[in-house]
């Protein structure tokens, strides 16, 4: 029976974008319940039962078993998250929750991160289920809540409270990989084989409170400001691990770049250097400030929040290094932390992803990379599950794609959705 794996990807993605699942990170927002019910209904329509459950009111997750569950082979976990970061409508050219199609792109919050993958996956699963083309390997489909705020009510909650739902899974496929960048006039697809650790920090400066009109050398705001400037100007040393070393070698191969400086080599990936280059070193970015309560009062305390991301192997040294940079007038405290991951770019699953990409783009070049952010893969690792980021998208060479993650005017090419569904369908023929 002939089936079209990409037939529904666009409409499903539009439907999901139109369900606002903004995650503000503070317990407010609409939650994921409506999107989870949509996913469960989409699966039920083709005869796939799922379990739908809340980690907290409205924070809803979906888990379904698919594929040949009688097989003795290890299970494959395929996962996507349903929440999105908030969007300020006034900043956008279009309504971020309307799912508009404009200039060959589907626009909306989640179009890239990551309702595109959710839609591609549902389209492929539904088409294969209707056609009776069930994968020979046991598959577990998971759609999570709360990934955009650390996965505590999503993937981590599942691992803590319902690990039996993932029993048998040894490998996983999720987001932020498989997209193309143009390098040396050729398409290079980047598959995530690891991700940096999370070290969100609270920087606290203390000083002497007093009247704002008087000389006050022991000013907490000044101490904090100096520390943040020092941290912002600090150049963390390059220390590329195995994934980034393989990527650097591939870029040199495609471009003939003679330099051995990793940063210079990776400049060939274009604007994607902001994300890809972050895999070379630790990073720190100040994101929030809290200080004072009246214009003419010097506060006794000032606080800043810093988003720190560290390379695999740097978990123990990162926080002390930050403290050294900011000096002894400011205390560095851990706020939210999670592990770094890196897996070998080899084996049957990596081979299958490579073959699947080549089936739709014979001229594709492929390399691993270390992702700058974090995903639900951190939670799955607690169960010994090896994860890769593979949301296959063939993209225009002039699209600044990585800027669209959490960005204004987030959008995905319509034909890239269809491409990704076809690649993923081929992957399920192989795995």
Helices and strands as residue ranges (DSSP letters): H 9-17, H 33-44, E 50-56, E 59-67, E 75-81, G 89-91, E 101-102, E 105-107, H 115-131, E 138-144, G 147-149, H 155-161, G 163-166, E 169-174, E 179-183, E 186-195, E 197-206, E 210-211, H 220-233, H 242-255, H 262-266, G 267-272, H 273-276, G 277-280, E 283-291, E 297-298, E 301-310, H 315-326, E 330-338, E 341-342, H 348-360, E 365-371, H 377-380, G 381-383, E 386-389, G 401-404, E 411-413, H 414-430
